[in-house]
């Protein structure tokens, strides 16, 4: 399309038209003498073509709207600007035009829009489509207009076809793999329907034809654009393409490795990002940034104890968006202390591990090391070094565990080298299933040892290792060990240890009863050595319950939500005292006796209130009539039915919660439900189709003769007596029978 002038010059041109009385000719045509405007009407004679120009809505078009009319000789190819064509033109005034000074002949009449008024962000094209008479958008479909010499041809009218107008699309959203981009337009012709096509580096993305597009790894490192085409009935479609985004970044999901405990190193793992991405880090405790914690690793201090740690990773790469991603939070940080060892570093002496300061409630396990090597079986808070460790340095690793926190392990420093001292002993509890360990004592360096374990004075077959686990066969016996030391050039010597206490047979106790406040739990010790006496200590979680030292324990509100266990300590003269702890119960549930509100009368609704239970408990209900379950009576509200008349009603509530015991509580029964008084048999039969009979009435008298009952009249003397005796006309004890 030839552009007569732009929006920038439109005002000046229209002003110029006004100065010369609305007469103006395009400069190029006027200079060549090939075209003249309406100014020629006063100077020369000739034929004219005239008509009206209106928009699709009927509005009159004016040259102030940048519209112009041309008469182009047929055969000129429809181009009014072609040299030697002899085209004529006219402005449009208030919806009308007249092209003058036309030689006789055939002309193609054309409307042209004379302003490329769109800005850089607007869709291309004029608001009205250039068209030929008669209603043709191309020359091939044009209808020629014939004029004779000095002939005035009128009625060459144009109704213009509008073109969709609007702003070029924009893209909102961050170009990151996995994110969604949205195509937006600020304004379009009202009623426009849009279609979309997304591109990656100007290449069509197959199937990406919605207003939004979720980026995949396929688009990584490409620039995204979108073309939008607007269509509306009666308009010519139009469209445009957005500016491209920055390149699409592949961003990873950061994670944290390491133990979530104070003093342990946490490491940020950025995940998979676009190659070349540079990273920066910020660590958080809860939702608060930790000052100066901007490296890829972080060692929590006691200040972060009991908080959850996360890390925000920010990736930057030239030509790509800067993107931040935050890891999931760790579990709450455990406060972990640095263990220390007290005691004399010598063979046979007791070394004691002190865990240091940890999160309250932490329970500890231990592992002892000699010169960095794990000592098998050395898993108590104290350790008695054997002579085999002479000259070695001892350390301990303390592992702390507490509900809601990660398990953390911390190591102590090493002791000085162990001195060799004489302490021939047996360590370990003399209990069936326990481990006994022989310590040969102080022997000459280089001495080798063999072992033989004894029950009483009898050698135990096959028990020739340094450690021995007593079996039920040794129950009641005293254990000793004979250590035989051999060394080349030395006498082979056998030494027997002191006997242990008698081996005790001990079992893991069990608990019976329901874990509910007010309920009684009972400990069963299990099978122990005959004659063993027991003491008991009940626990809520890991805390001993003060005064709870009987075989049975009645739960109180103080134990609500806790898991209960019992430690049974068995004592028997001459035997090792042994403690065994039961498994924990489900959490203790708080349960209440439900209450019924409302009046127990037919037609009324009773409601049950469960009472105060452990928060989060869910309830189910079952209503009972005279102690029998009412079919379908499983809601909190219960409408008293005709069949409930003069029966007592009660309800059982079952409370359940994950991790807790299920508990059933029954309400107190109501007084007998009052029946209704009916004004006539029709009303009574609506509730009791077969009527009402006194208790014990089994026949229906008809004309004085006892007949079998028809149907099953409701049996209730109380209900019968509540009605008018007129309902029992034959006085046979049945009212309103069928």
TIRO-340724 format. One record per residue (C-alpha): residue in three letters; y, z, x. Coordinates in steps of 0.25 Angstrom, whole numbers, always signed. Layout:
ALA,Y,Z,X $
...
# end
This chain:
UNK,+0,+0,+0 $
UNK,+14,-4,+5 $
UNK,+23,+9,+5 $
UNK,+37,+6,+0 $
UNK,+42,+19,+6 $
UNK,+38,+34,+8 $
UNK,+41,+46,+1 $
UNK,+51,+49,+12 $
UNK,+59,+37,+9 $
UNK,+57,+37,-6 $
UNK,+69,+44,-10 $
UNK,+79,+36,-2 $
UNK,+73,+23,-7 $
UNK,+74,+27,-22 $
UNK,+88,+31,-19 $
UNK,+91,+17,-13 $
UNK,+85,+11,-26 $
UNK,+95,+19,-34 $
UNK,+107,+15,-26 $
UNK,+104,+0,-29 $
UNK,+101,+2,-43 $
UNK,+86,+4,-41 $
UNK,+84,-10,-34 $
UNK,+77,-10,-21 $
UNK,+68,-20,-14 $
UNK,+57,-16,-3 $
UNK,+64,-20,+10 $
UNK,+54,-29,+16 $
UNK,+53,-37,+3 $
UNK,+68,-38,+1 $
UNK,+70,-43,+15 $
UNK,+60,-54,+13 $
UNK,+66,-58,+0 $
UNK,+52,-58,-6 $
UNK,+54,-46,-16 $
UNK,+66,-42,-24 $
UNK,+67,-30,-33 $
UNK,+75,-27,-46 $
UNK,+88,-30,-39 $
UNK,+84,-45,-39 $
UNK,+85,-44,-55 $
UNK,+100,-45,-54 $
UNK,+100,-56,-44 $
UNK,+89,-66,-47 $
UNK,+82,-71,-59 $
UNK,+66,-71,-61 $
UNK,+55,-66,-69 $
UNK,+52,-51,-70 $
UNK,+40,-42,-72 $
UNK,+42,-28,-78 $
UNK,+34,-16,-84 $
UNK,+32,-2,-84 $
UNK,+26,+8,-73 $
UNK,+20,+21,-78 $
UNK,+10,+31,-72 $
UNK,-3,+34,-78 $
UNK,+3,+45,-86 $
UNK,+14,+36,-91 $
UNK,+25,+41,-83 $
UNK,+35,+30,-79 $
UNK,+35,+26,-64 $
UNK,+48,+24,-57 $
UNK,+51,+19,-43 $
UNK,+56,+33,-40 $
UNK,+41,+35,-40 $
UNK,+40,+25,-29 $
UNK,+33,+14,-38 $
UNK,+37,-1,-37 $
UNK,+33,-13,-44 $
UNK,+30,-27,-38 $
UNK,+27,-41,-43 $
UNK,+19,-48,-32 $
UNK,+16,-63,-34 $
UNK,+1,-66,-37 $
UNK,-6,-70,-25 $
UNK,+2,-62,-15 $
UNK,-9,-52,-14 $
UNK,-2,-40,-21 $
UNK,+6,-37,-9 $
UNK,+21,-36,-12 $
UNK,+25,-35,+2 $
UNK,+18,-48,+7 $
UNK,+28,-58,+13 $
UNK,+32,-70,+4 $
UNK,+26,-64,-8 $
UNK,+39,-63,-16 $
UNK,+35,-49,-23 $
UNK,+45,-43,-32 $
UNK,+47,-28,-35 $
UNK,+53,-18,-44 $
UNK,+56,-3,-45 $
UNK,+50,+5,-56 $
UNK,+61,+12,-65 $
UNK,+57,+22,-76 $
UNK,+43,+15,-77 $
UNK,+48,+1,-78 $
UNK,+49,-10,-68 $
UNK,+55,-25,-68 $
UNK,+51,-34,-56 $
UNK,+62,-46,-56 $
UNK,+65,-59,-49 $
UNK,+51,-64,-50 $
UNK,+48,-79,-49 $
UNK,+38,-84,-59 $
UNK,+24,-82,-56 $
UNK,+12,-71,-56 $
UNK,+14,-58,-50 $
UNK,+6,-46,-47 $
UNK,+14,-33,-52 $
UNK,+11,-21,-43 $
UNK,+15,-6,-44 $
UNK,+17,+0,-30 $
UNK,+20,+14,-26 $
UNK,+31,+14,-15 $
UNK,+29,+28,-8 $
UNK,+19,+33,+1 $
UNK,+23,+47,-3 $
UNK,+11,+55,+1 $
UNK,+13,+66,+12 $
UNK,+3,+67,+24 $
UNK,-6,+77,+16 $
UNK,-5,+69,+3 $
UNK,-16,+59,-2 $
UNK,-12,+44,+1 $
UNK,-7,+35,-10 $
UNK,+3,+34,-21 $
UNK,+2,+41,-34 $
UNK,+1,+28,-41 $
UNK,-8,+17,-37 $
UNK,-2,+3,-34 $
UNK,-7,-6,-45 $
UNK,-5,-21,-50 $
UNK,-3,-25,-64 $
UNK,-11,-24,-72 $
UNK,-17,-10,-69 $
UNK,-24,-15,-56 $
UNK,-25,-7,-43 $
UNK,-28,-20,-35 $
UNK,-22,-34,-35 $
UNK,-35,-40,-39 $
UNK,-34,-34,-53 $
UNK,-19,-37,-55 $
UNK,-14,-44,-67 $
UNK,-3,-55,-63 $
UNK,+10,-55,-70 $
UNK,+15,-69,-73 $
UNK,+30,-71,-74 $
UNK,+38,-84,-77 $
UNK,+51,-88,-72 $
UNK,+61,-77,-76 $
UNK,+51,-71,-85 $
UNK,+51,-56,-88 $
UNK,+37,-50,-89 $
UNK,+36,-36,-94 $
UNK,+25,-26,-97 $
UNK,+19,-26,-83 $
UNK,+16,-12,-85 $
UNK,+9,-2,-75 $
UNK,+2,+11,-77 $
UNK,+0,+16,-63 $
UNK,-13,+22,-58 $
UNK,-11,+36,-51 $
UNK,-17,+39,-38 $
UNK,-23,+53,-35 $
UNK,-13,+61,-27 $
UNK,-14,+74,-19 $
UNK,-14,+80,-5 $
UNK,-24,+77,+6 $
UNK,-35,+87,+6 $
UNK,-35,+99,+15 $
UNK,-47,+108,+20 $
UNK,-47,+123,+19 $
UNK,-57,+132,+26 $
UNK,-62,+134,+40 $
UNK,-70,+123,+47 $
UNK,-82,+132,+51 $
UNK,-96,+129,+49 $
UNK,-101,+136,+36 $
UNK,-87,+137,+30 $
UNK,-82,+129,+18 $
UNK,-70,+119,+19 $
UNK,-62,+116,+6 $
UNK,-55,+103,+3 $
UNK,-41,+106,-4 $
UNK,-30,+98,-10 $
UNK,-16,+103,-13 $
UNK,-14,+94,-24 $
UNK,-20,+82,-31 $
UNK,-17,+74,-44 $
UNK,-21,+83,-55 $
UNK,-35,+81,-60 $
UNK,-40,+75,-47 $
UNK,-55,+76,-44 $
UNK,-57,+77,-29 $
UNK,-69,+72,-21 $
UNK,-72,+77,-6 $
UNK,-78,+72,+6 $
UNK,-79,+80,+19 $
UNK,-79,+75,+33 $
UNK,-83,+80,+47 $
UNK,-75,+73,+58 $
UNK,-72,+62,+47 $
UNK,-87,+60,+44 $
UNK,-91,+62,+30 $
UNK,-99,+75,+27 $
UNK,-110,+71,+18 $
UNK,-110,+78,+5 $
UNK,-97,+85,+8 $
UNK,-90,+81,-5 $
UNK,-85,+94,-11 $
UNK,-72,+101,-10 $
UNK,-78,+111,+0 $
UNK,-87,+109,+12 $
UNK,-95,+120,+19 $
UNK,-96,+116,+34 $
UNK,-109,+115,+41 $
UNK,-113,+115,+55 $
UNK,-114,+99,+54 $
UNK,-98,+99,+53 $
UNK,-97,+108,+66 $
UNK,-86,+103,+75 $
UNK,-81,+93,+65 $
UNK,-68,+92,+58 $
UNK,-69,+92,+43 $
UNK,-60,+84,+33 $
UNK,-61,+81,+19 $
UNK,-57,+69,+10 $
UNK,-53,+72,-4 $
UNK,-53,+61,-15 $
UNK,-46,+64,-28 $
UNK,-49,+56,-41 $
UNK,-44,+57,-55 $
UNK,-45,+48,-67 $
UNK,-35,+37,-68 $
UNK,-31,+39,-54 $
UNK,-34,+32,-41 $
UNK,-42,+42,-31 $
UNK,-35,+47,-19 $
UNK,-39,+56,-7 $
UNK,-37,+60,+7 $
UNK,-44,+67,+19 $
UNK,-40,+81,+24 $
UNK,-36,+84,+38 $
UNK,-48,+88,+47 $
UNK,-52,+103,+49 $
UNK,-54,+109,+63 $
UNK,-68,+106,+68 $
UNK,-79,+114,+61 $
UNK,-83,+126,+69 $
UNK,-97,+132,+69 $
UNK,-95,+147,+68 $
UNK,-106,+157,+71 $
UNK,-110,+170,+64 $
UNK,-107,+181,+74 $
UNK,-118,+192,+76 $
UNK,-118,+205,+84 $
UNK,-130,+209,+93 $
UNK,-132,+222,+99 $
UNK,-135,+236,+93 $
UNK,-124,+241,+84 $
UNK,-121,+254,+91 $
UNK,-110,+260,+99 $
UNK,-112,+257,+114 $
UNK,-121,+245,+111 $
UNK,-116,+231,+114 $
UNK,-114,+222,+102 $
UNK,-113,+207,+105 $
UNK,-106,+196,+96 $
UNK,-114,+183,+94 $
UNK,-105,+173,+89 $
UNK,-116,+164,+83 $
UNK,-116,+149,+84 $
UNK,-102,+142,+85 $
UNK,-96,+128,+89 $
UNK,-99,+126,+103 $
UNK,-87,+130,+112 $
UNK,-82,+141,+102 $
UNK,-75,+152,+109 $
UNK,-77,+166,+103 $
UNK,-69,+179,+101 $
UNK,-74,+192,+96 $
UNK,-69,+204,+88 $
UNK,-78,+216,+85 $
UNK,-76,+224,+72 $
UNK,-80,+238,+68 $
UNK,-81,+237,+53 $
UNK,-70,+228,+50 $
UNK,-61,+233,+61 $
UNK,-59,+225,+74 $
UNK,-63,+233,+86 $
UNK,-52,+233,+96 $
UNK,-55,+225,+109 $
UNK,-69,+221,+104 $
UNK,-67,+206,+106 $
UNK,-79,+203,+115 $
UNK,-92,+197,+112 $
UNK,-98,+211,+114 $
UNK,-94,+224,+109 $
UNK,-99,+238,+112 $
UNK,-96,+248,+100 $
UNK,-90,+261,+104 $
UNK,-92,+274,+95 $
UNK,-79,+270,+88 $
UNK,-87,+259,+81 $
UNK,-99,+268,+77 $
UNK,-103,+267,+63 $
UNK,-95,+254,+61 $
UNK,-101,+240,+59 $
UNK,-98,+230,+70 $
UNK,-95,+215,+68 $
UNK,-89,+204,+77 $
UNK,-79,+193,+73 $
UNK,-81,+181,+82 $
UNK,-70,+170,+82 $
UNK,-73,+156,+87 $
UNK,-62,+147,+92 $
UNK,-64,+132,+97 $
UNK,-53,+122,+98 $
UNK,-53,+112,+86 $
UNK,-60,+122,+78 $
UNK,-56,+133,+68 $
UNK,-56,+147,+74 $
UNK,-67,+155,+66 $
UNK,-71,+170,+66 $
UNK,-84,+175,+61 $
UNK,-89,+189,+60 $
UNK,-102,+195,+62 $
UNK,-110,+204,+53 $
UNK,-107,+219,+55 $
UNK,-117,+227,+63 $
UNK,-123,+239,+56 $
UNK,-115,+251,+58 $
UNK,-114,+255,+73 $
UNK,-122,+267,+77 $
UNK,-115,+277,+86 $
UNK,-124,+277,+99 $
UNK,-123,+287,+110 $
UNK,-127,+286,+124 $
UNK,-140,+295,+126 $
UNK,-141,+305,+137 $
UNK,-153,+312,+144 $
UNK,-153,+327,+147 $
UNK,-163,+335,+154 $
UNK,-169,+335,+168 $
UNK,-174,+321,+174 $
UNK,-187,+326,+178 $
UNK,-202,+323,+175 $
UNK,-206,+333,+164 $
UNK,-192,+337,+160 $
UNK,-187,+334,+146 $
UNK,-176,+323,+145 $
UNK,-168,+323,+132 $
UNK,-160,+311,+127 $
UNK,-147,+314,+120 $
UNK,-143,+302,+111 $
UNK,-128,+304,+112 $
UNK,-119,+302,+100 $
UNK,-125,+293,+89 $
UNK,-122,+290,+74 $
UNK,-125,+302,+66 $
UNK,-139,+302,+60 $
UNK,-145,+294,+72 $
UNK,-159,+296,+75 $
UNK,-164,+293,+89 $
UNK,-176,+288,+96 $
UNK,-177,+288,+111 $
UNK,-184,+280,+122 $
UNK,-184,+285,+136 $
UNK,-184,+276,+149 $
UNK,-188,+278,+163 $
UNK,-180,+269,+172 $
UNK,-177,+260,+160 $
UNK,-191,+259,+156 $
UNK,-196,+264,+142 $
UNK,-204,+276,+142 $
UNK,-215,+274,+132 $
UNK,-216,+285,+122 $
UNK,-203,+292,+127 $
UNK,-195,+291,+113 $
UNK,-190,+305,+111 $
UNK,-177,+311,+114 $
UNK,-183,+319,+125 $
UNK,-192,+314,+136 $
UNK,-200,+321,+147 $
UNK,-202,+312,+159 $
UNK,-216,+311,+165 $
UNK,-219,+311,+179 $
UNK,-221,+296,+178 $
UNK,-206,+294,+177 $
UNK,-203,+302,+190 $
UNK,-192,+295,+197 $
UNK,-187,+287,+185 $
UNK,-174,+288,+177 $
UNK,-175,+291,+162 $
UNK,-166,+286,+151 $
UNK,-167,+286,+136 $
UNK,-164,+276,+125 $
UNK,-159,+282,+112 $
UNK,-161,+274,+100 $
UNK,-153,+279,+88 $
UNK,-155,+275,+73 $
UNK,-147,+279,+61 $
UNK,-147,+273,+47 $
UNK,-137,+262,+45 $
UNK,-135,+260,+60 $
UNK,-142,+251,+71 $
UNK,-152,+257,+80 $
UNK,-146,+259,+94 $
UNK,-152,+262,+107 $
UNK,-144,+269,+119 $
UNK,-149,+272,+133 $
UNK,-146,+284,+141 $
UNK,-143,+284,+156 $
UNK,-154,+287,+165 $
UNK,-158,+300,+171 $
UNK,-159,+303,+186 $
UNK,-173,+300,+191 $
UNK,-184,+309,+186 $
UNK,-189,+320,+195 $
UNK,-204,+322,+196 $
UNK,-208,+336,+190 $
UNK,-222,+342,+185 $
UNK,-223,+342,+170 $
UNK,-237,+338,+166 $
UNK,-236,+338,+150 $
UNK,-241,+332,+138 $
UNK,-229,+327,+129 $
UNK,-230,+323,+115 $
UNK,-233,+330,+102 $
UNK,-248,+334,+100 $
UNK,-249,+327,+86 $
UNK,-258,+316,+81 $
UNK,-251,+303,+84 $
UNK,-242,+309,+94 $
UNK,-241,+304,+108 $
UNK,-244,+314,+119 $
UNK,-240,+310,+133 $
UNK,-245,+316,+146 $
UNK,-235,+319,+158 $
UNK,-244,+321,+171 $
UNK,-233,+330,+177 $
UNK,-228,+329,+192 $
UNK,-238,+322,+200 $
UNK,-237,+316,+214 $
UNK,-230,+303,+214 $
UNK,-240,+291,+212 $
UNK,-250,+299,+205 $
UNK,-258,+292,+194 $
UNK,-262,+299,+181 $
UNK,-273,+297,+171 $
UNK,-274,+305,+158 $
UNK,-284,+311,+148 $
UNK,-280,+318,+135 $
UNK,-288,+329,+129 $
UNK,-289,+335,+115 $
UNK,-293,+350,+118 $
UNK,-302,+349,+130 $
UNK,-308,+335,+126 $
UNK,-304,+322,+132 $
UNK,-299,+312,+122 $
UNK,-306,+299,+124 $
UNK,-297,+288,+129 $
UNK,-285,+297,+129 $
UNK,-281,+293,+144 $
UNK,-267,+289,+143 $
UNK,-254,+296,+146 $
UNK,-251,+298,+131 $
UNK,-260,+301,+120 $
UNK,-259,+301,+105 $
UNK,-267,+311,+98 $
UNK,-276,+307,+86 $
UNK,-281,+315,+75 $
UNK,-294,+318,+83 $
UNK,-285,+327,+92 $
UNK,-278,+334,+80 $
UNK,-279,+349,+83 $
UNK,-282,+347,+98 $
UNK,-273,+350,+110 $
UNK,-271,+339,+119 $
UNK,-270,+339,+134 $
UNK,-270,+328,+145 $
UNK,-277,+327,+158 $
UNK,-269,+320,+168 $
UNK,-276,+314,+181 $
UNK,-267,+310,+192 $
UNK,-272,+301,+203 $
UNK,-265,+296,+216 $
UNK,-272,+290,+228 $
UNK,-274,+300,+238 $
UNK,-273,+311,+229 $
UNK,-282,+320,+221 $
UNK,-285,+315,+206 $
UNK,-280,+327,+198 $
UNK,-281,+330,+183 $
UNK,-271,+339,+176 $
UNK,-272,+343,+161 $
UNK,-260,+346,+153 $
UNK,-257,+357,+144 $
UNK,-263,+355,+130 $
UNK,-254,+351,+119 $
UNK,-254,+359,+106 $
UNK,-264,+354,+96 $
UNK,-263,+340,+91 $
UNK,-257,+340,+77 $
UNK,-261,+330,+66 $
UNK,-248,+326,+59 $
UNK,-245,+317,+48 $
UNK,-232,+310,+42 $
UNK,-228,+318,+30 $
UNK,-225,+311,+17 $
UNK,-216,+314,+5 $
UNK,-219,+313,-10 $
UNK,-209,+314,-21 $
UNK,-197,+306,-26 $
UNK,-184,+305,-17 $
UNK,-175,+309,-28 $
UNK,-165,+320,-28 $
UNK,-172,+332,-35 $
UNK,-185,+327,-32 $
UNK,-195,+334,-23 $
UNK,-201,+328,-11 $
UNK,-214,+333,-5 $
UNK,-219,+332,+9 $
UNK,-234,+329,+12 $
UNK,-236,+332,+27 $
UNK,-249,+324,+28 $
UNK,-261,+326,+36 $
UNK,-259,+336,+48 $
UNK,-267,+345,+56 $
UNK,-274,+356,+46 $
UNK,-266,+369,+46 $
UNK,-252,+362,+50 $
UNK,-241,+369,+44 $
UNK,-229,+360,+39 $
UNK,-214,+362,+39 $
UNK,-205,+352,+32 $
UNK,-191,+346,+34 $
UNK,-185,+336,+24 $
UNK,-175,+326,+28 $
UNK,-165,+318,+21 $
UNK,-163,+305,+30 $
UNK,-164,+311,+44 $
UNK,-158,+325,+41 $
UNK,-166,+337,+38 $
UNK,-164,+343,+24 $
UNK,-160,+357,+26 $
UNK,-170,+367,+20 $
UNK,-179,+356,+16 $
UNK,-191,+361,+23 $
UNK,-202,+362,+12 $
UNK,-213,+353,+9 $
UNK,-205,+348,-4 $
UNK,-191,+345,-5 $
UNK,-182,+343,-17 $
UNK,-172,+332,-15 $
UNK,-157,+336,-17 $
UNK,-145,+327,-19 $
UNK,-142,+329,-4 $
UNK,-154,+320,-1 $
UNK,-149,+309,-10 $
UNK,-150,+295,-3 $
UNK,-158,+301,+9 $
UNK,-172,+298,+13 $
UNK,-181,+310,+14 $
UNK,-191,+314,+24 $
UNK,-199,+326,+28 $
UNK,-203,+331,+42 $
UNK,-215,+339,+42 $
UNK,-218,+348,+54 $
UNK,-232,+352,+56 $
UNK,-235,+365,+63 $
UNK,-249,+370,+67 $
UNK,-252,+381,+77 $
UNK,-256,+375,+90 $
UNK,-251,+361,+86 $
UNK,-239,+353,+89 $
UNK,-228,+354,+78 $
UNK,-226,+340,+73 $
UNK,-216,+335,+63 $
UNK,-218,+322,+55 $
UNK,-208,+316,+46 $
UNK,-211,+308,+33 $
UNK,-206,+295,+29 $
UNK,-193,+295,+22 $
UNK,-192,+294,+6 $
UNK,-184,+284,-1 $
UNK,-169,+289,-2 $
UNK,-167,+301,-12 $
UNK,-162,+296,-25 $
UNK,-152,+305,-34 $
UNK,-157,+304,-48 $
UNK,-152,+310,-61 $
UNK,-158,+313,-75 $
UNK,-153,+302,-84 $
UNK,-146,+306,-97 $
UNK,-145,+300,-110 $
UNK,-132,+298,-118 $
UNK,-131,+294,-133 $
UNK,-136,+299,-146 $
UNK,-151,+297,-148 $
UNK,-150,+290,-161 $
UNK,-156,+276,-166 $
UNK,-145,+266,-164 $
UNK,-138,+273,-153 $
UNK,-139,+270,-138 $
UNK,-143,+280,-127 $
UNK,-138,+279,-113 $
UNK,-144,+284,-101 $
UNK,-136,+289,-89 $
UNK,-145,+290,-76 $
UNK,-136,+301,-70 $
UNK,-132,+302,-55 $
UNK,-142,+294,-46 $
UNK,-141,+289,-32 $
UNK,-130,+278,-32 $
UNK,-136,+265,-33 $
UNK,-148,+269,-41 $
UNK,-152,+259,-51 $
UNK,-158,+263,-64 $
UNK,-169,+259,-74 $
UNK,-171,+265,-88 $
UNK,-182,+268,-98 $
UNK,-180,+275,-111 $
UNK,-190,+283,-118 $
UNK,-193,+286,-132 $
UNK,-201,+299,-134 $
UNK,-205,+298,-119 $
UNK,-210,+283,-121 $
UNK,-203,+272,-114 $
UNK,-195,+263,-124 $
UNK,-198,+249,-121 $
UNK,-185,+241,-117 $
UNK,-178,+255,-115 $
UNK,-173,+252,-101 $
UNK,-158,+252,-101 $
UNK,-148,+263,-99 $
UNK,-144,+262,-113 $
UNK,-154,+264,-125 $
UNK,-152,+260,-139 $
UNK,-159,+270,-148 $
UNK,-169,+262,-156 $
UNK,-174,+265,-170 $
UNK,-188,+268,-164 $
UNK,-181,+279,-156 $
UNK,-178,+287,-168 $
UNK,-182,+302,-167 $
UNK,-188,+299,-153 $
UNK,-182,+305,-140 $
UNK,-177,+296,-130 $
UNK,-176,+297,-115 $
UNK,-174,+288,-103 $
UNK,-179,+287,-89 $
UNK,-170,+282,-77 $
UNK,-176,+276,-65 $
UNK,-167,+276,-53 $
UNK,-169,+266,-41 $
UNK,-162,+263,-29 $
UNK,-167,+256,-16 $
UNK,-172,+265,-6 $
UNK,-173,+277,-16 $
UNK,-184,+282,-24 $
UNK,-184,+278,-39 $
UNK,-182,+289,-48 $
UNK,-185,+291,-63 $
UNK,-177,+301,-71 $
UNK,-179,+304,-86 $
UNK,-168,+308,-96 $
UNK,-169,+319,-106 $
UNK,-174,+314,-119 $
UNK,-165,+313,-131 $
UNK,-166,+320,-144 $
UNK,-174,+311,-154 $
UNK,-166,+299,-158 $
UNK,-160,+300,-171 $
UNK,-164,+289,-181 $
UNK,-155,+281,-190 $
UNK,-153,+283,-205 $
UNK,-155,+270,-212 $
UNK,-148,+267,-226 $
UNK,-159,+258,-231 $
UNK,-172,+252,-227 $
UNK,-166,+239,-222 $
UNK,-158,+246,-211 $
UNK,-170,+255,-208 $
UNK,-180,+243,-207 $
UNK,-170,+236,-197 $
UNK,-174,+247,-187 $
UNK,-188,+251,-193 $
UNK,-194,+238,-199 $
UNK,-206,+245,-204 $
UNK,-199,+258,-209 $
UNK,-200,+272,-205 $
UNK,-211,+282,-207 $
UNK,-213,+297,-206 $
UNK,-222,+302,-194 $
UNK,-236,+301,-198 $
UNK,-235,+291,-210 $
UNK,-245,+280,-208 $
UNK,-246,+274,-222 $
UNK,-236,+267,-231 $
UNK,-238,+271,-246 $
UNK,-236,+259,-255 $
UNK,-237,+262,-270 $
UNK,-243,+276,-266 $
UNK,-254,+269,-258 $
UNK,-255,+271,-243 $
UNK,-254,+258,-235 $
UNK,-254,+255,-220 $
UNK,-240,+255,-214 $
UNK,-233,+242,-214 $
UNK,-228,+240,-200 $
UNK,-225,+252,-191 $
UNK,-214,+261,-198 $
UNK,-206,+269,-188 $
UNK,-213,+283,-188 $
UNK,-202,+294,-188 $
UNK,-201,+306,-198 $
UNK,-188,+309,-192 $
UNK,-183,+295,-195 $
UNK,-189,+295,-209 $
UNK,-182,+308,-213 $
UNK,-169,+302,-208 $
UNK,-169,+291,-218 $
UNK,-167,+292,-233 $
UNK,-180,+295,-241 $
UNK,-176,+284,-250 $
UNK,-181,+274,-239 $
UNK,-195,+279,-242 $
UNK,-196,+276,-256 $
UNK,-211,+278,-257 $
UNK,-210,+291,-249 $
UNK,-222,+287,-240 $
UNK,-215,+291,-228 $
UNK,-211,+277,-224 $
UNK,-197,+272,-226 $
UNK,-193,+257,-227 $
UNK,-207,+253,-224 $
UNK,-211,+238,-225 $
# end
